[in-house]
Structures are given as C-alpha cells and as structure tokens.
Amino acid sequence: MPKFADPEEKFQWLTTAPIPGLVGSLAVPTVISMLITSIYNMADTYFVGSLGKSAQGAVSVVLPLMAVIQAIGFTFGNGAGNTASRLLGQQKREEAETVAATGFFSGVFMGLCFALLGELFLEPLVNLLGATDTIRPFAMDYARYILIGAPYMVGALCLNNLLRFAGSAAYAMVGITAGGILNMILDPIFILPWGFNMGVAGAALATILSQLVSFLILWFNTGRNGTIPIHLRRWKVKNGPLFQVVKGGLPSFSRQALASVAAIFLNWAARPYGDAAIAAMGIVNKVSMFSGSAIIGFGQGFQPVCGFNFGARLYHRVREAYWFCVKLGTGVLAVVAALVFVFAGQIVHAFQPGDAEVVALGTLALRCAMAALPTMAYSTTNNMMLQTVGETGRATLLSAARQGLFFIPAILILPWIFEFNGVMLAQPVADVCACLLAVPLSTGFLRKMKVMEAEKDLQS
C-alpha cells in the first residue's frame, strides 16, 4: 500500500485507482491479519490439547466469552469506522475524527464494565457457557485472565477497524501480526511443564499479554499516513455521534453477539455426548474460522473502498469492487474447503493426537463444515457492503442469519432428530440458508444504488 503525504492524496487513490489492484492492496494486509489471528487462536487449542480433552473443552467453553468481547470491539470499531469512511469520502475530516474518538473510548469503557461483571460472577458464567463438572475448573482458570484483558482487547479491535476503514490496513496488520506471533511464542512457555507449567491459565495469560502488545502498536499508528488521530477531547457522549456509531455497528453486534449465543447452544447440544464431543466441536470451530478468515479479511479490504466511493457517489466503483470480491472469494474458499475436506483427519489429529474419539468425531464434523464453506463468500461480502453503506436494517438481518436466525433453530431441532450428527450439520445448514437470504437483500440494494446513480447523472 502506498504512503501519503496528506489525506487528500489518500482520497484520490481510493476513488480513482483501478479496483482489482486497490482492493488487493488493502485486502492483503487484512487477510494476513485474519490468518495470524486465527493461527494464534489455534495455537491455544494445539498446546492445550496436550493437557487432555477436559482442558481442550475449556477453551471451547470460553469461546462465547471471547465472542462477547469481540462483539463490543466490532460494534464500536465497525460502527465508528464505516461512518468515518463515508465522512472521509465526503471530505468531512473533523467530523470523522469525532466519530472515531467516540467509538474508541466508548468501546473501551464498555469492555471495562464487562470485565468487572464477569470477574464478579465467574463461576455462574462458565456454568452458563456450558461447562461440565470436569471442564469447569479449567474454564474458570482460562476465563479469569481473558476478562482481565477485555478493556484493551476491545480497544485493539476498535483501533484495528478504524485504521482499516481509513484505508491504512497495513498499519493495522503490523499490530495484529506482532501480537499473534508473540502469542504463539508465549503459549508453550506459559502452558507446558518445561516452562511455567500454568496449563490453560497460561494460554489465557499469553493471549492477554499479546493483545496488550497489539493494542500499544495500533495506538502508536493512529494519526499516521493520513489515518484518523484519536483524542480524548473529541469523545462526545452527549449531543454527539454515539447513536450513529452504535447504529452503524449494530450489524457487527448482531453477528458477534449471536456467535456467542450460538457457541453456548453448541456446547449445550454437544454436552450430552461428553467432553470428547465438546472438544471435537471446539477444534472444528477453530479450523473453520481459520478456513474462512481469508474471505473475512478480503471483505475487510473491500470495506474502505466501498465506504469512500459510496460517500463520493461513485456507485459504479462500489459495484465493480463488490463483484470482484464475490467472484474471487468464492473461488478461494472452494479450493480451501476441498483441501481441508481431504486432510480433515490429519488436521484434527494434530490438535488432539492422544484421543481417538475426539479425532473420529472431529473429522466427520470438519468435513460437514467444509461442504458449506464456499457460501460464506457471497453472504459475507454482501453483509460488509450493506453495513458500510449504512443499510443497517438489511445488514443486521443478514448478520443475524448465519448464527442466529438459522443456526439456533437448527441446533435445537437437528440433534433431536439425528443426535450428534445433527450437532455437526447445524452450522452447514445455517450457512446455506444465510447465503440464500443474501440474494434478495443484496439484489434490492444494488437496484437502489442504480436509481441513485441515475439521479446523480440527472443532477449533473
């Protein structure tokens, strides 16, 4: 990605550069960031696997807690980011800075409140998340440290999204990548007997220390290369853009909060089949997240292009970027799904080599998940487009579909009919249904954008 002497140069680049190269230059850093994030999430799963399936199950049980922290970060980060990108497209920089500061500081405050409540009610919390009697002690050890890091984990997510939407994905990548690499280094040191021998608590400690490093690097990079500076004096709660930020982040909140609820339902659905089933589904979730991270990163590279050009009323460039992402993303995910499907057994075995039951259950579940993976390209790109342009209702409905509107009924009904096979099928069924829902939602907006383009041409 090129460097810019001032914001005007960046505006010209985002609104005039050829779409494939522009989206690609913004997407590569975000794809790398997503892959690194997924890898260090899997590092916890890999090293904790040596402690047994109950410890492995604890990581799965605490996953919904992580999803809530992400929900707060993405709500305020994406809400501020997509609003700021449209304002920057309209060349309203001071308003964009106010929106950015309001989103960041509000998010950190909410992260602090969540951390305090979680620490106060830790044991009831892990029980609610689906812990069995044997998993509960491990889950409490893991969750306790994660909650300590919640405020600045939210802050890091906010800054990451603000940098991306300002067209500075490379700066965001540096912070995320540095934290991810540090996490992978610290995991064995804190977890394993030859190091500090802290077990699952060590995995959580490695995570929050790494997230702290990411936060500090991301904070250092704000205000550089034409990005938006964050100043406390611009935090406006009363008579400010807080409502606009929350409204813009509602699809993200819907998506991430429902991911937490879905993970809880999944843990409860797998619970009757024992710790092995919970551990297996946890491994499948992590591998599936890694497999889909490329398209999420690619979509995040698309968002600043979409926001700037929509704000500048260059609707033909929004459409061109949209179709470029849909076509390329579907092809990439089809290749990834095929590879993971073929090597599913070896992948699950790498995470839990000492437990044949976990490997057998996880292999079948992972292959079920891969069958529907390519559908994510279409639904994810549409969700990101609708959210970025301010179509909050359509975006919220679509973001709620995959792990709420369709997944929750599936996880309640299918296991009752097909037992554990129903647990494995719930997410693929929800993925296909979400893709089908995206068709009318996106088609309606694309038609609306053509009308806006015709009105613009008449005015000129």
Disulfide bonds with the S-S distance in Angstrom:
none
